[in-house]
Amino acid sequence: MVVLNKIYTRTGDKGATALGTGERRLKNDLRVEAYGAVDETNSAIGLARVSTTMDPECARVDAMLLCVQNDLFDLGADLCVPSSDAAPGREPLRIVQSQVDRLEREIDELNADLTPLLSFVLPGGSPAAAALHLARAIARRAERRIVSLAQCPGEIVGEPALKYVNRLSDFLFVAARHVNRKGEGDILWVPGQNR
């Protein structure tokens, strides 16, 4: 369990922060950037949930989003404790394959109800869909950061974490379409429309 008694610590005043192991890194370190982008994704999903929580027709998607928000804290915990830094006898929290599997099942469930796409979708439609498209774009940025981190010498990112963040943007895309009246409210891209 996490206990937060003091919110400001002044330890970051010189541009550094601590990983979950206590190791100090600069705030622009790629690992810190990666879990920071995950936190941004989670915040954007929270914004989308302002709409989905209020709409009874979005109840199933809202429940899925709540699970994803919890998973994203797991992902942040996974990323803030590098594999080589785990304390002996203490197993750090990691994203596991079952979380990826659940997300894939939910993508398939939501996608089954959607009208087929004939073009790319412009972000928008309902407020919930617009917020989910924003979360999707931020999730893609988080994925790019995590992939970059995984490619750095000496940095390890678990395969389930990489899979999860990759599936997340797909989930957010189909969730956005689903809350847009199962795709009927989607705004489609018209190539060259304004030439």
Secondary structure as the mmCIF struct_conf table of DSSP 4:
data_model
#
loop_
_struct_conf.conf_type_id
_struct_conf.id
_struct_conf.beg_label_comp_id
_struct_conf.beg_label_asym_id
_struct_conf.beg_label_seq_id
_struct_conf.end_label_comp_id
_struct_conf.end_label_asym_id
_struct_conf.end_label_seq_id
BEND BEND1 ILE A 7 ILE A 7
BEND BEND2 ARG A 10 ARG A 10
TURN_TY1_P TURN_TY1_P1 THR A 11 LYS A 14
BEND BEND3 GLY A 15 GLY A 15
STRN STRN1 ALA A 16 ALA A 18
TURN_TY1_P TURN_TY1_P2 GLY A 20 THR A 21
BEND BEND4 GLY A 22 GLY A 22
STRN STRN2 ARG A 24 LEU A 26
TURN_TY1_P TURN_TY1_P3 LYS A 27 ASN A 28
BEND BEND5 ASP A 29 ASP A 29
HELX_RH_AL_P HELX_RH_AL_P1 LEU A 30 THR A 52
TURN_TY1_P TURN_TY1_P4 THR A 53 MET A 54
HELX_RH_3T_P HELX_RH_3T_P1 PRO A 56 CYS A 58
HELX_RH_AL_P HELX_RH_AL_P2 ALA A 59 CYS A 80
BEND BEND6 VAL A 81 VAL A 81
HELX_RH_3T_P HELX_RH_3T_P2 SER A 83 ASP A 85
HELX_LH_PP_P HELX_LH_PP_P1 ALA A 86 ALA A 87
TURN_TY1_P TURN_TY1_P5 PRO A 88 GLY A 89
HELX_LH_PP_P HELX_LH_PP_P2 GLU A 91 LEU A 93
HELX_RH_AL_P HELX_RH_AL_P3 GLN A 97 ALA A 112
TURN_TY1_P TURN_TY1_P6 ASP A 113 ASP A 113
BEND BEND7 LEU A 114 LEU A 114
HELX_LH_PP_P HELX_LH_PP_P3 THR A 115 LEU A 117
BEND BEND8 LEU A 118 SER A 119
HELX_LH_PP_P HELX_LH_PP_P4 PHE A 120 PHE A 120
STRN STRN3 VAL A 121 LEU A 122
BEND BEND9 PRO A 123 PRO A 123
BEND BEND10 GLY A 125 SER A 126
HELX_RH_AL_P HELX_RH_AL_P4 PRO A 127 GLN A 151
BEND BEND11 CYS A 152 CYS A 152
TURN_TY1_P TURN_TY1_P7 PRO A 153 GLY A 154
HELX_RH_AL_P HELX_RH_AL_P5 GLU A 159 VAL A 179
TURN_TY1_P TURN_TY1_P8 ASN A 180 GLY A 185
HELX_LH_PP_P HELX_LH_PP_P5 ASP A 186 ASP A 186
STRN STRN4 ILE A 187 LEU A 188
HELX_LH_PP_P HELX_LH_PP_P6 TRP A 189 TRP A 189
TURN_TY1_P TURN_TY1_P9 PRO A 191 ASN A 194
#
